[in-house]
Amino acid sequence: MGWDTVLPALISSVLDHLTVVYIPDVIPVDDEIELRIATESDAATLFQLVEKNREHLRAWLPWLDETTSIQDEIEFIHGQLIRHQKTDGSLFLIWYQGRTIVGTLSVNQVDHGNQTGWIGYWLDRGHTGKGIMTRSVGAIVDVLLVSCGFNRVVIEIGVGNSASMAIPLRLGFREEGKSVERQWMYDRWVDSLQYAITAREWPPNHLTPSE
Ligand SMILES: CC(C)(COP(=O)(O)OP(=O)(O)OC[C@H]1O[C@@H](n2cnc3c(N)ncnc32)[C@H](O)[C@@H]1OP(=O)(O)O)[C@@H](O)C(=O)NCCC(=O)NCCS
């Protein structure tokens, strides 16, 4: 076999392992939902949504005391935009029916070497119960595993957060185990369960990519 055969195969093989490249700014979910990267101009709206949902979110999210002003939100979004540009993480806003921001869906962490992303989310209490988050998570998982070259997506969920656990389970994720005292939550340690799915397992038999 000559270099003219070996070289393209070698390049292709290397590229296959370096394909975590780019997370898009906009992810269409279906005719009701779109995920759009948060920008500083969204800060006031997002902050109002956090204010409205403080008690609902406080049960399972640890950052409420660090977000107490629009300026905090601007700085948070600014940091997330820099991470998005480096494919180190992405903060998406969930736009419902084209006009309302109803929550966020984030890529919280990326392990480039192992092509793995960790995602997290929250929803305005008034918009729960409609499948908005299950549909949104399904769409981002599809983009990460099919278009962006990730091999694995992980969701870590506090033990007892059954509404959140139902989301990966609906989408065919595996429960992989429990991390003890995984997260400090204001005044106590919380254990978490890890859910994951790989590119090889996606989409599971009961779903098509558009569901
Ligand atoms: C976790 C959280 C996003 C779940 O919200 P949710 O509304 O239960 O999730 P979904 O938007 O996927 O909606 C699922 C519900 O809609 C129903 N549903 C309607 N249409 C649906 C569809 N097309 N697909 C899936 N579910 C659908 C489901 O049956 C389910 O109803 P149920 O609550 O009666 O069981 C929300 O509880 C939350 O923000 N909690 C606080 C923050 C938090 O815990 N974040 C996660 C940290 S790990």
The ligand as a MOL file (V3000), in Angstrom:
LIG
                    3D

  0  0  0     0  0            999 V3000
M  V30 BEGIN CTAB
M  V30 COUNTS 48 50 0 0 0
M  V30 BEGIN ATOM
M  V30 1 C -36.6640 19.3780 35.7050 0
M  V30 2 C -37.7700 20.1370 34.9720 0
M  V30 3 C -37.1870 20.9110 33.8020 0
M  V30 4 C -38.7910 19.1200 34.4540 0
M  V30 5 O -39.8970 19.8020 33.9100 0
M  V30 6 P -41.1050 18.9830 33.2640 0
M  V30 7 O -42.1590 19.9170 32.8650 0
M  V30 8 O -41.4750 17.8510 34.1810 0
M  V30 9 O -40.4380 18.3180 31.9840 0
M  V30 10 P -40.9780 18.3480 30.4950 0
M  V30 11 O -41.0000 19.7480 29.9980 0
M  V30 12 O -40.1980 17.3770 29.7360 0
M  V30 13 O -42.4870 17.8630 30.6580 0
M  V30 14 C -42.7780 16.5330 31.0390 0
M  V30 15 C -44.2540 16.4680 31.3820 0
M  V30 16 O -45.0020 16.8700 30.2480 0
M  V30 17 C -45.7670 15.7570 29.7610 0
M  V30 18 N -45.6630 15.8100 28.2930 0
M  V30 19 C -46.5970 16.4200 27.5030 0
M  V30 20 N -46.1940 16.3660 26.2270 0
M  V30 21 C -45.0000 15.7280 26.2090 0
M  V30 22 C -44.0940 15.3980 25.1730 0
M  V30 23 N -44.3250 15.6980 23.8900 0
M  V30 24 N -42.9370 14.7740 25.5080 0
M  V30 25 C -42.6710 14.4650 26.7810 0
M  V30 26 N -43.4960 14.7650 27.7970 0
M  V30 27 C -44.6660 15.3880 27.5220 0
M  V30 28 C -45.1330 14.5320 30.4000 0
M  V30 29 O -46.0740 13.4800 30.5170 0
M  V30 30 C -44.7470 15.0720 31.7330 0
M  V30 31 O -45.8950 15.2250 32.5210 0
M  V30 32 P -45.9440 14.8860 34.0970 0
M  V30 33 O -45.2170 16.0400 34.7540 0
M  V30 34 O -47.3670 14.8800 34.4120 0
M  V30 35 O -45.2370 13.5860 34.2750 0
M  V30 36 C -38.4910 21.1320 35.9450 0
M  V30 37 O -39.1350 20.3910 36.9350 0
M  V30 38 C -37.5430 22.1090 36.6050 0
M  V30 39 O -37.1400 23.0930 36.0090 0
M  V30 40 N -37.1800 21.8400 37.8830 0
M  V30 41 C -36.3080 22.7430 38.6570 0
M  V30 42 C -34.8880 22.7840 38.1500 0
M  V30 43 C -34.2760 21.4150 38.0220 0
M  V30 44 O -34.5540 20.5120 38.8140 0
M  V30 45 N -33.4320 21.2510 37.0070 0
M  V30 46 C -32.7520 19.9990 36.7550 0
M  V30 47 C -31.5380 19.8520 37.5670 0
M  V30 48 S -30.7640 18.2800 37.2420 0
M  V30 END ATOM
M  V30 BEGIN BOND
M  V30 1 1 1 2
M  V30 2 1 2 3
M  V30 3 1 2 4
M  V30 4 1 2 36
M  V30 5 1 4 5
M  V30 6 1 5 6
M  V30 7 2 6 7
M  V30 8 1 6 8
M  V30 9 1 6 9
M  V30 10 1 9 10
M  V30 11 2 10 11
M  V30 12 1 10 12
M  V30 13 1 10 13
M  V30 14 1 13 14
M  V30 15 1 14 15
M  V30 16 1 15 16
M  V30 17 1 15 30
M  V30 18 1 16 17
M  V30 19 1 17 18
M  V30 20 1 17 28
M  V30 21 1 18 19
M  V30 22 1 18 27
M  V30 23 2 19 20
M  V30 24 1 20 21
M  V30 25 1 21 22
M  V30 26 2 21 27
M  V30 27 1 22 23
M  V30 28 2 22 24
M  V30 29 1 24 25
M  V30 30 2 25 26
M  V30 31 1 26 27
M  V30 32 1 28 29
M  V30 33 1 28 30
M  V30 34 1 30 31
M  V30 35 1 31 32
M  V30 36 2 32 33
M  V30 37 1 32 34
M  V30 38 1 32 35
M  V30 39 1 36 37
M  V30 40 1 36 38
M  V30 41 2 38 39
M  V30 42 1 38 40
M  V30 43 1 40 41
M  V30 44 1 41 42
M  V30 45 1 42 43
M  V30 46 2 43 44
M  V30 47 1 43 45
M  V30 48 1 45 46
M  V30 49 1 46 47
M  V30 50 1 47 48
M  V30 END BOND
M  V30 END CTAB
M  END
